[in-house]
Amino acid sequence: MITVLFFAHLQEMAGTDRIILHENELTVTDLKEKLSNDHGIINLDQIMFAINEEYAGDKDVVKAGDTVALIPPVSGG
């Protein structure tokens, strides 16, 4: 089981602040594809991914028991 947390506009896209995936292991790239295909969450190439509070790249592996946070770009002024 992998917990995926959504922040800001991603919560609106997903319709929730988190989802649970019943996967044992997948790469961040695989996760992006799954979120896009299964949940309609698009433009994920501009989103930062963190696995267990550590920033992750596309080739990093998410395992059962991990928490993944999707962090949209932040702008301010």
Phi and psi in degrees as GROMACS dihedral restraints (atoms count N, CA, C in turn):
[ dihedral_restraints ]
;  ai    aj    ak    al  type     phi  dphi    fc
    3     4     5     6     1  -119.5    20    10
    4     5     6     7     1   129.8    20    10
    6     7     8     9     1   -96.1    20    10
    7     8     9    10     1   129.1    20    10
    9    10    11    12     1  -116.0    20    10
   10    11    12    13     1   122.6    20    10
   12    13    14    15     1  -103.4    20    10
   13    14    15    16     1   137.8    20    10
   15    16    17    18     1  -114.6    20    10
   16    17    18    19     1   143.6    20    10
   18    19    20    21     1  -128.7    20    10
   19    20    21    22     1   156.7    20    10
   21    22    23    24     1    53.7    20    10
   22    23    24    25     1  -134.1    20    10
   24    25    26    27     1   -64.7    20    10
   25    26    27    28     1   -18.6    20    10
   27    28    29    30     1   -67.2    20    10
   28    29    30    31     1   -29.8    20    10
   30    31    32    33     1   -63.0    20    10
   31    32    33    34     1   -40.9    20    10
   33    34    35    36     1   -65.8    20    10
   34    35    36    37     1   -42.1    20    10
   36    37    38    39     1   -62.6    20    10
   37    38    39    40     1   -42.7    20    10
   39    40    41    42     1   -80.5    20    10
   40    41    42    43     1   -22.8    20    10
   42    43    44    45     1    78.1    20    10
   43    44    45    46     1    12.7    20    10
   45    46    47    48     1  -163.7    20    10
   46    47    48    49     1   167.9    20    10
   48    49    50    51     1   -93.1    20    10
   49    50    51    52     1    -8.1    20    10
   51    52    53    54     1  -161.6    20    10
   52    53    54    55     1   153.3    20    10
   54    55    56    57     1  -134.1    20    10
   55    56    57    58     1   158.1    20    10
   57    58    59    60     1  -112.6    20    10
   58    59    60    61     1   126.9    20    10
   60    61    62    63     1  -106.8    20    10
   61    62    63    64     1   135.5    20    10
   63    64    65    66     1   -96.5    20    10
   64    65    66    67     1    66.5    20    10
   66    67    68    69     1  -120.6    20    10
   67    68    69    70     1   151.6    20    10
   69    70    71    72     1   -90.3    20    10
   70    71    72    73     1   -34.0    20    10
   72    73    74    75     1  -168.5    20    10
   73    74    75    76     1   138.6    20    10
   75    76    77    78     1  -161.6    20    10
   76    77    78    79     1   155.8    20    10
   78    79    80    81     1   -78.7    20    10
   79    80    81    82     1   166.3    20    10
   81    82    83    84     1   -60.7    20    10
   82    83    84    85     1   -39.1    20    10
   84    85    86    87     1   -59.7    20    10
   85    86    87    88     1   -44.6    20    10
   87    88    89    90     1   -62.9    20    10
   88    89    90    91     1   -39.2    20    10
   90    91    92    93     1   -64.2    20    10
   91    92    93    94     1   -43.5    20    10
   93    94    95    96     1   -57.8    20    10
   94    95    96    97     1   -45.2    20    10
   96    97    98    99     1   -63.3    20    10
   97    98    99   100     1   -42.9    20    10
   99   100   101   102     1   -64.2    20    10
  100   101   102   103     1   -44.0    20    10
  102   103   104   105     1   -64.8    20    10
  103   104   105   106     1   -37.9    20    10
  105   106   107   108     1   -68.6    20    10
  106   107   108   109     1   -49.9    20    10
  108   109   110   111     1   -71.3    20    10
  109   110   111   112     1   -43.7    20    10
  111   112   113   114     1   -90.9    20    10
  112   113   114   115     1   -24.8    20    10
  114   115   116   117     1  -126.0    20    10
  115   116   117   118     1     0.8    20    10
  117   118   119   120     1    68.9    20    10
  118   119   120   121     1    21.4    20    10
  120   121   122   123     1   -90.4    20    10
  121   122   123   124     1   116.2    20    10
  123   124   125   126     1  -113.6    20    10
  124   125   126   127     1   173.4    20    10
  126   127   128   129     1    58.7    20    10
  127   128   129   130     1    42.7    20    10
  129   130   131   132     1   -79.2    20    10
  130   131   132   133     1    -8.1    20    10
  132   133   134   135     1   -70.0    20    10
  133   134   135   136     1   -18.1    20    10
  135   136   137   138     1   -95.9    20    10
  136   137   138   139     1     1.6    20    10
  138   139   140   141     1  -101.5    20    10
  139   140   141   142     1   137.6    20    10
  141   142   143   144     1   -83.9    20    10
  142   143   144   145     1   139.9    20    10
  144   145   146   147     1  -112.4    20    10
  145   146   147   148     1   137.4    20    10
  147   148   149   150     1  -127.8    20    10
  148   149   150   151     1   129.9    20    10
  150   151   152   153     1  -105.9    20    10
  151   152   153   154     1   118.6    20    10
  153   154   155   156     1    50.2    20    10
  154   155   156   157     1    46.5    20    10
  156   157   158   159     1    69.3    20    10
  157   158   159   160     1    18.9    20    10
  159   160   161   162     1  -122.1    20    10
  160   161   162   163     1   127.6    20    10
  162   163   164   165     1   -56.4    20    10
  163   164   165   166     1   143.0    20    10
  165   166   167   168     1  -130.5    20    10
  166   167   168   169     1   149.6    20    10
  168   169   170   171     1  -100.6    20    10
  169   170   171   172     1   175.6    20    10
  171   172   173   174     1   -58.9    20    10
  172   173   174   175     1   -31.0    20    10
  174   175   176   177     1   -89.9    20    10
  175   176   177   178     1    -7.4    20    10
  177   178   179   180     1   -66.9    20    10
  178   179   180   181     1   150.7    20    10
  180   181   182   183     1  -105.0    20    10
  181   182   183   184     1   132.8    20    10
  183   184   185   186     1  -100.0    20    10
  184   185   186   187     1   130.7    20    10
  186   187   188   189     1  -117.4    20    10
  187   188   189   190     1   161.6    20    10
  189   190   191   192     1   -53.0    20    10
  190   191   192   193     1   134.9    20    10
  192   193   194   195     1    96.4    20    10
  193   194   195   196     1   -13.0    20    10
  195   196   197   198     1   -80.0    20    10
  196   197   198   199     1   156.5    20    10
  198   199   200   201     1  -116.2    20    10
  199   200   201   202     1   127.9    20    10
  201   202   203   204     1  -113.7    20    10
  202   203   204   205     1   127.9    20    10
  204   205   206   207     1  -107.3    20    10
  205   206   207   208     1   133.5    20    10
  207   208   209   210     1  -101.8    20    10
  208   209   210   211     1   118.4    20    10
  210   211   212   213     1  -116.1    20    10
  211   212   213   214     1   111.3    20    10
  213   214   215   216     1   -72.1    20    10
  214   215   216   217     1   161.2    20    10
  216   217   218   219     1   -59.2    20    10
  217   218   219   220     1   145.5    20    10
  219   220   221   222     1  -110.6    20    10
  220   221   222   223     1   133.5    20    10
  222   223   224   225     1  -125.3    20    10
  223   224   225   226     1   154.7    20    10
  225   226   227   228     1  -158.6    20    10
  226   227   228   229     1  -178.0    20    10
